[in-house]
Amino acid sequence: MTTSAVLMMIVAMLVVWGGLVASVLFLRARPEVDDAELPDPDAPPAEPR
């Protein structure tokens, strides 16, 4: 492999693995909300005490 091919391979690997690391860090900081945790929009409003 030529030097330019090796450099392009390293750049491509850094882009792919960097995106993976960035997405993992993003999801750890802001996890996805589960549908079960959301309030039911069809439920009647709670009565005030």
Beta strands, then each sheet from edge to edge (+ up, - down):
end
